[in-house]
């Protein structure tokens, strides 16, 4: 049916006509079946419920048309009624979710600005760099999110629209709500409005599917046009993400740093005592030093020749003992007492034996198969420089061997090396350089044995043994001593 | 296996040198530095001094050095977290004196530090002089003595998240307010240290900014007011959250709910949460209870 025939038919079935200047479309749905989300409960299947939902969706797509700018009225007026009863269509500025969008639209238009608003807002141009094109303008507006009824009893489409931008072309009908990063504080949301530039409006129109509810670049053929749509959507999302970040981001990074640790630590220990932070804490010290002594190097005194399993001076990489004694003040030192003998100790030339070696029993059957315990070798921290045989610089290291249970003796190995950076031993020295060697072993009773990397000590020979190694100038000397039990 | 490590020259007996405990210098006041500085942060510059007393004659004798030797005593620092090192003041020792006493100092910006700092005093030979004794130090730069005081700067001690911010640039923050506790009492499952709870100090509010950053005694009441305000905020927020009051110990460690519950158990160990909720309905009395339990405005 066309023209006058159509008008007559419409009049006969009760459709309102148009006056001479009016243009538009009238849609009639015959015998509608009201179902909300597939559930046909009495509440959601009522015609009134559906009319209210229609009112919400009118807002969803057409709220920009309800706004008035300056002295002119809104470009469209909406009425919803059911059997003569008016159904409310709230104004966007009074809708708990749309008021942010309305304010963003006002920002974009430069009209009806609420200058006293305490909420953040920004307006930016969205552009494509290559090819250079102005794609449109975006306004973002922060707004408080209240949990008050959105849509009343109706399941409103706006319920979760708290971090979205309404995308629209120049006719200013909402195509879709583009979501991005939510605000970190759920009490505040943001609403954006993006309107395409009139020069690219046709491109975005072509990107819309028949339902006009999206911009899809795949439906375009011109590669530049595809890029306009893709770049536009990406730039809008980037602007939204940046806007969503917490206000801390807006602090001036060039301003001087304010020391807050003392106050933060005081508040933390008072109000968040169970929480972890970054403050130095006693607990950490306790964990780090399980012995309960936060300063392990304090335990050791230079002149205290206690037996020690491993003598590696704490806090030092070069062999200097790093003392860490706490004293309230550097009290004047007492008059120093010089050693009675300040000369370098010297061992004169004397009879030197070959070092004893372990000789396993000849008869295999005489050997015992009993397991032997591990020997223990402890170094005494009283190593001393001396001149061996009158003039050979040497370092004497004293040690005690505790023989393993059931053993007949222990082989002690001495391995002297230069020490490199990082306290590593130089296991492969360069050729043609002097390397430290074992010069002599001395028994508890004073017998001297020639230099060898190892010596066998019978379990009956108890007491403090010494090993003498070359003291080369200008190297840090490292000596490793190990022990191996021997069964009879 | 046992290991011995030895420098190739003689060292002085440790008793030849005494290094006093390092002192922190702040506003011309001295305070001893212990094994940790819980109040340190990268915005804090460490200024420290120590007194050193050296038995010079004994040191020279121990090292077989003559009085024409040149040795200096120097302060320095090393940070374990940044692996940076730096020097403080140094003094040339008069080798003709029997005993010398010095004050050494160092200053290091917090931006160079992390983890812990070693405060060092070293005695270094810069010229061996005329000695020809075996085992005496020979090379320039030989370290004769090394004293280290290790101070822990960072650990895992509680620290309330705080940020100084210009409220006028922060959107919905009231521009002239002094501070604002940012949190969401209706979601106590959020993490404490993930930024979901933070005390903002208005950078434009000079008095409060100074009170929280400079820790002066005359500003103690402002700090106390903030502490009490946060405590009230957290307590009332949690007690008006039905999920919290129904099941207060259901929040894991590290959540705001867990932290507030722990705080309530700390300050109100004898009162159940349900009872506290009832008390909170009469805020004029409950506020006073909070003051009392938090020992508010008392000399620390």
Interface residues (C-beta under 8 A of the other chain):
Chain A: X118 X119 X120 X142 X144 X184 X185 X186 X187 X188 X246 X247 X248 X250 X251 X252 X255 X257 X258 X259 X260 X261 X262 X263 X264 X265 X266 X267 X268 X269 X270 X271 X272 X273 X274 X275 X276 X277 X278 X279 X280 X281 X282 X283 X284 X285 X288 X294 X295 X297 X301 X302 X303 X309 X310 X311 X312 X313 X315 X316 X318 X319 X320 X321 X322 X323 X324 X325 X326 X327 X328 X329 X330 X331 X332 X333 X336 X338 X339 X342 X344 X377 X378 X379 X383 X385 X387 X393 X395 X397 X399 X419 X423 X471 X472 X473 X474 X475 X476 X477 X478 X479 X480 X481 X482
Chain B: X1 X2 X3 X4 X5 X6 X7 X8 X10 X11 X13 X14 X15 X16 X18 X19 X20 X21 X32 X35 X36 X37 X38 X39 X40 X41 X42 X43 X44 X50 X51 X52 X53 X54 X55 X57 X58 X61 X64 X98 X99 X101 X110 X116 X118 X133 X134 X135 X138 X139 X143 X144 X145 X146 X147 X148 X149 X150 X152 X153 X154 X155 X156 X157 X158 X159 X160 X161 X162 X163 X164 X165 X166 X169 X170 X171 X172 X173 X174 X182 X184 X187 X192 X193 X195 X196 X198 X199 X200 X201 X203 X209 X212 X213 X214 X215 X223 X226 X227 X230 X231 X234 X253 X254 X258 X259 X262 X263 X266 X294
